[in-house]
């Protein structure tokens, strides 16, 4: 069965390995959270732009919305790439 000291050593090693794994999982959760936040902000911005378009009601507003939406899309892709993921998708 082994000595008490040997059992303690194995237990400590298992705890250390578990802590490392938890750190990696926490980092992945943070990255997913960042991406979800960017997606939620993009959705909120799109809704605001649609409301703006309805309030003004014109072609200029539609052009304005298209430009901002494209900028947000580029920002979302850039933020995902900057967060450590790849820009092509997971």
C-alpha positions in Angstrom: 0.0 0.0 0.0 2.9 2.4 0.6 4.0 4.7 3.4 2.0 7.6 4.7 4.5 10.0 3.2 4.1 8.5 -0.2 0.3 8.8 -0.1 0.6 12.4 1.0 3.0 13.1 -1.9 0.5 11.6 -4.4 -2.3 13.6 -3.0 -0.3 16.9 -3.2 0.6 16.1 -6.8 -3.1 15.5 -7.7 -4.1 18.8 -6.0 -1.4 20.7 -7.9 -2.5 19.2 -11.3 -6.2 20.0 -10.5 -5.3 23.6 -9.7 -3.5 24.0 -13.1 -6.5 22.6 -14.9 -8.9 24.9 -13.1 -6.7 27.9 -14.1 -7.0 26.9 -17.8 -10.7 26.4 -17.5 -11.2 29.8 -15.8 -9.2 31.5 -18.6 -11.3 29.9 -21.3 -14.5 31.0 -19.4 -13.2 34.6 -19.3 -12.5 34.6 -23.1 -16.0 33.2 -23.8 -17.5 35.9 -21.5 -15.6 38.7 -23.4 -16.9 37.4 -26.7 -20.5 37.1 -25.4 -20.3 40.7 -24.1 -19.1 42.0 -27.5 -22.0 40.1 -29.2 -24.5 41.6 -26.7 -23.1 45.1 -27.2 -23.3 44.7 -31.0 -26.9 43.6 -30.7 -27.8 46.6 -28.5 -26.1 48.9 -31.0 -28.0 47.4 -33.9 -31.3 47.9 -32.1 -30.4 51.5 -31.3 -29.5 52.1 -34.9 -32.8 50.7 -36.1 -34.6 53.0 -33.7 -32.6 55.9 -34.9 -33.5 55.0 -38.5 -37.2 54.8 -37.7 -37.0 58.2 -35.8 -35.3 60.0 -38.7 -36.7 58.0 -41.6 -34.4 58.6 -44.5 -31.8 57.2 -46.8 -29.0 59.0 -45.1 -29.8 57.3 -41.9 -29.7 53.9 -43.6 -26.2 54.7 -45.0 -25.1 55.9 -41.5 -26.4 52.6 -40.0 -24.7 50.5 -42.6 -21.3 52.2 -41.9 -21.6 51.8 -38.1 -22.7 48.2 -38.4 -19.8 47.3 -40.5 -17.4 49.0 -38.0 -19.0 47.0 -35.2 -18.6 43.8 -37.1 -14.9 44.5 -37.7 -14.5 45.4 -34.1 -16.2 42.1 -32.9 -13.9 40.0 -35.1 -10.8 42.0 -34.0 -11.9 41.6 -30.3 -12.3 37.8 -30.8 -8.9 37.5 -32.4 -7.3 39.6 -29.7 -8.9 37.5 -27.0 -6.8 34.5 -28.0 -9.2 32.8 -30.3 -8.8 32.6 -34.1 -10.8 35.0 -36.3 -12.1 32.3 -38.6 -14.2 30.7 -35.8 -13.8 27.9 -33.4 
